[in-house]
Amino acid sequence: MSETLYPDFGVLLVDDEPDWLGSLTLTLETAGGISNITTCSDSRQVLSILGEKRIGLVMLDLTMPHLSGEEVLAQIAEHYPDTAVIILSGLNQLETAVRCMRLGAFDYCVKTDEEERIVGSVLRAIRMVEMKAEFQEVSNRLITRELSHPEAFSAIVTGDRSMLDVFSYIEAVAKSPQPLLITGESGVGKELIAQAVHRLSGCRGKLVTVNVAGLDDTVFADTLFGHVRGAFTGADQARRGMVEEAADGTLFLDEIGDLSIASQVKLLRLLQEREYFPLGCDLPKRLRARVVVATHQNLQAKEGEGKFRRDLYYRLRTHRVQIPALRERRGDIALLLDHFLAEAAEALGKKKPTPPKGLAQFLSTYSFPGNVRELRAMVYDAVSVHRDRMLSMDSFVKAVESAQAEAGPSTAAPPRQNPFSGFDELPTFSDAAAFLVQEALARANGNQTLAARLLGISQPALSKRLKMMHS
């Protein structure tokens, strides 16, 4: 029996013919990957079953003793309006089909229809129910802005409102079987978000991470799908692919924007058909994992340039979340600084050092093109050479100046609002300069190197200004 792709609700099959119930159950399990199926041969029991179980879809035979399919459809529409209903009939009757659709049926299928037609209708109905539930969940969480499981995000240090909104969205879509696309610059913590998604998904399996950057098409296929013995020269034994390793869990594909077009085609088929072929094998295997992908690249731009398939792009963006850069949440710098100081001290076997008073303020003037990962590296470097109780500022100043020298003016902090725009009476240039110098020295705890950095001038220029103020 295939593992269900839709674990959050069940499918109820209602028909007075046991043989048909068994046949349809087998079809949905093998062709649709649906196993959370309940059967009922007495139409009078449908409402009680709906009251006891979480049923998202009812497949209802039209002609049954006691209560007809139309009568049961009307009852479901009245008492369980969020439950989708597909009517099944032995005859293709247009008037009956129209009447059932008006009563609220999602679709009308004839039992003699091809298997693909019936299974496709079921999958579309399930997706519709899921989308409605996901939309409602997202709306509720964005309105309340309350997290039900904040512990799932414990590895992410933040107090930023935009990040907390990301968390709310992740909670809302974590259990969806549809792909999730995580975008954001390198170093913002996309893998940590994927880990949180896995924790919240309820999946029993493990999280399997694959960085697909640099994989050619053959290596990509072998890595994801595996191979059978003898599939190619050197394949002395069978190898399980990462898709199979992630069964009942989450498959996280990082750097998805680097995939070749040929590999994109394979990934698209995996997502659309939810099946794949190991290399050298003619029998398909079912995809039984939630797929999460991430990239630092602009997929929409790549799609416009013809470097990323449009159909795959739209398949991946069913659920999507953008992780803000560190320069967009500067309030987190002080929190992250304290966190990484403790982490680095423990890792290096040292006592946690005390940071200089103005260090967080100094770091907030830097744009951090490497984001959280860059800040972490700075802290580890500073703690590794730390000797005294007070952490030295020099390591951070040198790291920032070196990075800005290499990157050029693009890493400069964004322009700020004019602080004098609300003044009724403007200070003189001399007074304004003196106030700025005093404030910079206060924030730098008397450290002239840091104060000069905060003012955007050289230390000799600051010394000259101090002499002028005291003359």
N, C-alpha and C positions, 0 to 999 in steps of 0.2 A: 504494500500500500504506500502511495506517495505521501510525503509529508505535506500537509496543507500549506498553501501560500497565504491563506487568509485566516489566521488563528483567532481573531478577535470575535468572530460571530459564525454561526452555523448556517447551513442550507437545509431546508425542510422540503422533502419530496412527498407529495400527496397523490395517491392513486389507489384505486381499489383492486388493481391487478398486481399481485406480488412479483410475478415474473418481470413485469415492466419496471417495477421499483428496483429490483436487483440489477437489471440490465443498465438502467440509467445511472445507478450508483457506481457501477464498475466503469462506465464511460467517463463520468466526471472525475473519478479517481485517477484513471490512467491517462486520459487526454487533457484533463484540466488541472491536475495536481491538487484536487480538492478532496480532503478526507474527513472534514468535520460535518458529516452528513447525517441527518435524522430522517427516518422514513415513517410514513403514516398511511394506513390503508382505510381509515374511517374518517371521513371529512368532518364529522361532528367533534373530533378531538383536536382540531387544528388550533382553535383559540386557546385551549388549555395548554397546549405545547408552547405556543408563543408566550404565554404568561410565565412558563417555567424556565425556558431557555432563551438565550440571546440569539435570535434568528434574524439574519439580515436579508435573506432571500427565501421565498416560497415558490416552488414549482408545482403548479396546481393543475390536476387533470380537470377537463371541462365537464365530462359526463361521469357522474358517480351517483350511487344510491344515497338516500337520506338527504344530503345537502349537495346541490350542484356546485360546480366550480364558480359560476357567476355569483351564487349566493355567498359562498365563502369569501370570494374576492371583495364583495361589498362589506362583509364583516371586518375583514382585515383593514380595508381602507378607513373604516370608522374607528376601530380600536387601536390599530398599529399602523398609522399612516407613514411611518418612516421605513417600514418593511417593504422591500421590492417584491413584486409578484410577476412570475412568468406563467402564462396560461399554456397548457399542453392539450392538444386535441387530436383525435384520430382523423379529422376531416379539415380541409382548408375552407373555412366558411368566412367569407369577407364580412358579412353583416355582423356575425358573432364577434369577430376579431375587433371590429370598430367599436362595438358596444363594450367589450372588455377594456379596451384602451381608454374609453371615456370614463369607465369606473375606476381607472387608476392603474391598470396593468402596465408593466414596463415593456412587455413584449408578448407576442403570440406565436407559438411554434407548433408545427404539425409533427406528430410522432414519426412520420415517415421521412422527415427532413434528414439531410445528411448530418452525420455526427458533428462535423465542423461547425455547422450552422447553430446547432443547439448549444454546444460548448461555448462558442463565441458569444452567444446571447447571455449565457450565465456569467461569463467573465466580465462582460460589459456592465451587467446589472450589479455585480459585486463591486466593480470599480466605482460606479455611481454612488452606491451606498457609502463606500469608503470616503469618497471625495466630500460628500455632504457631512459626514462625521468629522473629517479632518478640518473642514472649513469652520464648523461650529466650535471645535476644540481650539483652533487657532484664534478665533474671534474672542472666545471666553478668556483665554490666557492673556491676550494682548490688552484686554479691557481691565482685568483684575491685576495683571502684572505680579501674580503670586506663583511661586514655584512649589510644586507638590513634592518634588524630590531634589532639594538643593544639594544633597550629598553626592549626587551623580556628577556634579560640577566642582567637587572639592579640589581637584587638581588644577583648576583655573583660578588664579588670583586676580580678582577684579572687584571694583565697586562701581564701575561705569554703567550708566543707564542703558546705553546702546548694547553693551554686552549682556546685561540682564534680559533685555528684550530678545536677544538671540537665544538665550537659555529658555525663555518661555516658548519660543517657536519650536525649538528642538524637542521640548517635552511634548508639544502638541503633535508632532509628526513622527516621533521616535518609533512608534509601533506600526507605522504604515509599511506595506511591503514594497512600495514604490521607491525608486532610487532617490538618494539625497545628494545634491551637489553642494560642496563647501568651497567657497572661493575666498581669496584674501592673499595679501602679499606673503612672501616667504618669511617665516619666523613668527607669524601671528598666533600659531597654536591650532592649526587645522586638525592635526592628528589628535589633540586633546579633545576637540569637539567630536571627532569620530568615536573616540573611546566613551564619551558621555552618551552618545546616541546608542551605542551597543549596550551600555548598562541599563538604559531606559527601555530598550526594545523588548525585553522579556525573552529574548532568544536564549535557548538552552546551550547552544554551541559557543565556540570561542570567536574572538575577533582575529581575523587573519589580514595582515597588512602586506600589500605588494606595491613597491615603488616601480611604476612602469616606465619611468624615464630611461631612455637609452636602450630599451628592449626592441630588437627588430621583430618582424612579424612572426617568424618561426619560434623564436625564444618566448615571445608573448603567449603564443598558443600553447606551447609546451608548459610554460609556467602556470597558466590559468587552468588548462584543460587536462594536462597530463598526457601520458601515452601508454599504449599497450606494448608488450614485449615484441620486439622485431619491427616496430613501427618505422625505424630508420637505422642506419648503420651505427652501431654502438649502443642501441637500446636493448641491452641484455636482459633487462627485467622491467616489469610494468612500474609506472610512477603515477602516484596520485597528484592531481593538479590542485592548485590553491582553491578553486571553486568547490571541490569535494572536501578539502580540509575545512572549509568554512561552513559545511552543512549544518543546518539548524542554528547558525550563528550569523556573523556579519563579515562580508568581504569588503575591505577598504582598499580602493585603488587610488594611490597618490600620484600626483603629477600627470593627471589624465590628459592634459593639454598637449603632452609630448607624443601621444600615440600616432603612429602612421595611419594613413587612410585605410590600408588593408586590415590593420588591427582594429580600427574603428568599426569596420564592417562586422568583424567577429563579435565585438562587444555589443553592437546593436542587436545582432541576432540572439545573443544570450539574454538580453533584457526583454526583447519582444517575444521570443518563443519560450523563454525560460527553460531552455535545454541546450546542450552542447555535445560535441563529439570529441572524445579523447583522440589524440593523433593515432592513426592506424586502426581505429575502431569504427564499425558501421552502425553500432547501436547507440542511440542518444542517451544521455543521462539528464536527469532533471536538476535544474538550479534550485537549491533549497536554502539559499542564504539571502539575507538582506544585502543590497549593494549600496555602498557609500563611496563617492568619488570626491577628489579634491584637486584643485589646481590654483597656481598663482597667476595663471595667464587669463587674458580676456577671451573667453571662448566665443562670445558674440562677434568680436573683431576677427578672430581666426575663421569663424564660419563665413563672414563676409568676404574674406580673402580666399576662400575656397580651400582652406587648410584643415577645416573641421566640418564633418558632415552635418548638414542641417537637421536631418531626421534624428541623429544621435543627440545633437545638442538639445532639441526639444524633448527628447525622451529623458535626458538626464535632469532637466530643469523643472521636473514636476514639483519637487521640493528643493528649494535652494536657500542658502544662507550665506551672507557676506560678513566675514569677520573684520572688524575695523582695525586699521593700523594703530600702532602704539602712539603715534603722534596725534591721532584723533581721540585718544583717551589719556591725556597727559596726567589726569588725576590718579591713574593707576601706577604711575612711576614710583611714587613713594611706597605703595603697598608691595610692589614687585621687588623694589630694592631691599626692603626689610626681609621679605621671603627668601630671596636669593642669598642674602648675607647669612641667614641661618642655615640654609641648605649647603652653601659652600663651606662654612665653618665646620659643619658636621662631616661633610665628605672629606675635608682636608685634615680632620682631627684637631681643629683649633677652637678656641673660645670665640663666640660671636663678637666681632668688633663693633665699636660704636661709630656710626657714620658722622662726618662733620655736619654741622647744622645746616649749611647751605647746599649740601650735595644734591638733594632731590630737586631743589630749585635750579641748580646748574644743569642737571640732566634734562630738565623740562625745556631748556632752550635748544636742545639738540633734536633733530628730526627722526633719528633712529631708523635708517633705511632697512636695517636688519631686524627691526622690531624687537619682540620680547627675547628672541634668541640672542640678539646682539647685546642687550642689557645683561642677560645672564652671563655671557662670556666676559663682559667687562667686570662684573662683580667677582667672578671666579678668579680672574687674573689679579684683581686688586687684593683679594683675600689671600691668595697664594704667596704674595710678597709682603703681606702685613706682618708687622712686628710689635707695634705699640698698642695701647688700649684704644686710642682714637685712630680710625681708619684714615689713611693718607688720601688727599685729594689728587695728588700728582698723577696717579695711574689713570684716573678717569679723564683728567684734562688732556693728557697725552693721547689717550685712545680717541677722544672726540676730535682733537686737532688733526691727528693722523688720518682719521676717516674723512674729515671734511677736505683735507688737502688732496686726498686721492679722488674723491667724488666730485669736487668742485662746488660751485654755488648751488647746485640742485638740492643739497641737503640743508640749506638754510631754513630756519624756522619760518612759518607762514606769517604774513603781515598781521599786526594786531591793531585793534581799534585805537583811535587817538585818545589818550587818557585826559587831555585837556579840553575835550569837546564840550564838556558841561560846565566849565569854569565861567563865572561872570567876569572875573578879573584875572588876566593871565599873569603869571610870574615873569620876571625878567629872565633873560638867558642865563645870567650868572646865578640867580637864585635857583632856577630849574636845574642847572647843572649841579649845584651844590646839594640840592635835595636828592638827586639821583645818586650821587656818589655816596652820600650818607646812608641811603637805603640799601645800596649794593653792598657796602661794607657791613651793615647790620645783618643782611641775609647771608653774607659770606663769613660771618663770625670773625671779622677782622682780617680774613685772608685776602690780601691784595690781588693775588693771581686770580682767585675765583671772582672777586669783585670786578676786576677788569673784564673777565670773561662775560659776566652778566651784563656789563655795560656795552659790550661789543667793541672794546678798545684795547690797545696794548697796555701792558703793565707800566712801561715808561710814561705813556700818555696819562695814565692814572696818577702816577707819582707827581708829574708836573702839575696836574689839576689840584692835587692835595696841597702842594706848595703854594699855589696861587690862593687857595682858600684860607690858608693859615698866615699869609703875608699881610 
